[in-house]
Amino acid sequence: MNKTDMTEKVAATAELTKVQAGRAIDAVVEAIQGALKAGDTVNLIGFGTFSVGERAARTGRNPQTGAPMEIAAARLPRFRPGKGLKDAVAAVGEKSPPSPAAAPASAAVPVPAATKEKDKEHGREKEKSSKKK
């Protein structure tokens, strides 16, 4: 999802125009950026926490020459997802198997043995295609 998609989704959900939704998204992003620049933490309960992490200076290697080089210390934005976001993402992959009663009648009908033939190349049975080529 990109910013345009997000703007359309927010506009539809909050009953705003796309321009108003775009301004709202921009305001939220600017507020988070401003707080992180100031060294503050932004905690959105159920969604997650934005914070600033410190990375110490270290010695690395130039990948082309192999020569040692100093890598400067850095302040980096961090995001730690909240329980609500974790649960929502985890629930997407969970699907209960269909119950036998919910299966269509055609799925329960076994394929007659006469419609199967041996796949000579692989030594296993396969269904004959009833479609004409």
C-alpha positions as CSV (number, residue, x, y, z in Angstrom):
1,M,0.0,0.0,0.0
2,N,1.4,3.4,-0.9
3,K,0.4,6.9,0.3
4,T,-2.2,7.3,-2.4
5,D,-3.8,4.0,-1.5
6,M,-3.7,5.0,2.2
7,T,-5.3,8.3,1.5
8,E,-8.1,6.7,-0.4
9,K,-8.7,4.2,2.4
10,V,-8.7,6.9,5.1
11,A,-11.0,9.1,3.1
12,A,-13.5,6.2,2.6
13,T,-13.3,5.0,6.3
14,A,-13.4,8.5,7.9
15,E,-15.9,9.9,5.4
16,L,-13.4,12.7,4.3
17,T,-12.4,14.0,1.0
18,K,-9.2,12.7,-0.4
19,V,-7.6,16.1,0.1
20,Q,-8.6,16.2,3.8
21,A,-7.4,12.6,4.3
22,G,-4.1,13.4,2.6
23,R,-3.7,16.4,5.0
24,A,-4.5,14.2,8.0
25,I,-1.9,11.6,7.0
26,D,0.7,14.3,6.4
27,A,-0.1,15.8,9.8
28,V,0.3,12.5,11.6
29,V,3.6,11.8,9.8
30,E,5.0,15.3,10.6
31,A,4.0,14.9,14.2
32,I,5.8,11.6,14.5
33,Q,8.9,12.9,12.8
34,G,8.9,16.0,15.0
35,A,8.7,14.0,18.1
36,L,11.5,11.7,17.0
37,K,13.7,14.6,16.1
38,A,13.2,16.0,19.6
39,G,14.2,12.6,21.0
40,D,10.7,11.8,22.2
41,T,8.9,8.5,22.0
42,V,5.5,8.2,20.2
43,N,3.3,5.5,21.7
44,L,0.1,4.5,19.9
45,I,-1.5,2.0,22.2
46,G,-2.6,-1.1,20.2
47,F,-0.5,-0.1,17.2
48,G,3.1,0.3,18.3
49,T,5.8,2.6,19.6
50,F,8.1,4.8,17.5
51,S,11.4,5.7,19.2
52,V,14.9,6.8,18.5
53,G,17.8,4.3,18.8
54,E,21.4,5.1,19.0
55,R,24.0,3.2,17.1
56,A,27.6,3.5,18.3
57,A,30.5,4.4,16.1
58,R,32.4,1.4,14.9
59,T,35.2,0.3,12.6
60,G,34.1,-1.4,9.4
61,R,35.8,-2.4,6.1
62,N,35.7,-0.9,2.7
63,P,34.2,-3.7,0.6
64,Q,36.2,-2.7,-2.5
65,T,39.7,-2.4,-0.9
66,G,39.2,-4.2,2.4
67,A,40.8,-1.2,4.2
68,P,39.5,-0.5,7.7
69,M,37.3,2.6,8.0
70,E,35.4,4.4,10.7
71,I,31.6,4.4,10.6
72,A,30.1,7.3,12.4
73,A,27.6,7.0,15.2
74,A,24.0,7.4,14.1
75,R,20.5,8.1,15.5
76,L,17.9,5.8,13.8
77,P,14.1,5.6,14.0
78,R,12.8,2.4,15.5
79,F,9.4,0.9,15.6
80,R,8.1,-1.8,18.0
81,P,4.7,-3.2,17.0
82,G,2.1,-3.3,19.7
83,K,0.0,-6.3,20.7
84,G,-3.1,-5.2,18.7
85,L,-1.0,-4.9,15.5
86,K,0.8,-8.2,16.1
87,D,-2.6,-10.0,16.8
88,A,-4.1,-8.5,13.6
89,V,-1.2,-9.6,11.4
90,A,-1.1,-13.1,13.0
91,A,-4.9,-13.5,12.5
92,V,-4.6,-13.0,8.7
93,G,-2.8,-16.3,8.2
94,E,-5.1,-18.3,10.4
95,K,-7.9,-20.0,8.5
96,S,-10.0,-22.8,9.9
97,P,-10.3,-25.8,7.6
98,P,-13.7,-26.0,5.8
99,S,-16.2,-28.2,7.5
100,P,-17.5,-31.2,5.5
101,A,-21.0,-29.7,5.6
102,A,-19.7,-26.5,3.9
103,A,-18.0,-28.4,1.0
104,P,-19.9,-28.4,-2.3
105,A,-21.6,-31.6,-3.3
106,S,-19.4,-32.0,-6.3
107,A,-16.3,-32.1,-4.1
108,A,-17.5,-35.1,-2.2
109,V,-18.1,-37.3,-5.3
110,P,-15.3,-39.7,-5.9
111,V,-13.7,-40.0,-9.3
112,P,-14.7,-43.3,-11.0
113,A,-11.8,-45.6,-11.6
114,A,-12.5,-45.7,-15.4
115,T,-11.6,-42.0,-15.7
116,K,-8.1,-42.6,-14.3
117,E,-5.1,-43.8,-16.3
118,K,-1.5,-44.5,-15.5
119,D,1.0,-41.8,-16.2
120,K,3.6,-44.0,-17.8
121,E,6.4,-41.5,-17.5
122,H,6.0,-40.9,-13.7
123,G,4.3,-44.2,-12.7
124,R,1.3,-42.5,-11.0
125,E,-2.4,-42.2,-11.7
126,K,-3.8,-39.1,-13.2
127,E,-7.3,-38.1,-14.3
128,K,-8.2,-38.2,-17.9
129,S,-9.1,-34.9,-19.4
130,S,-12.5,-34.9,-20.9
131,K,-11.8,-31.7,-22.8
132,K,-11.1,-32.0,-26.5
133,K,-8.0,-30.3,-28.0
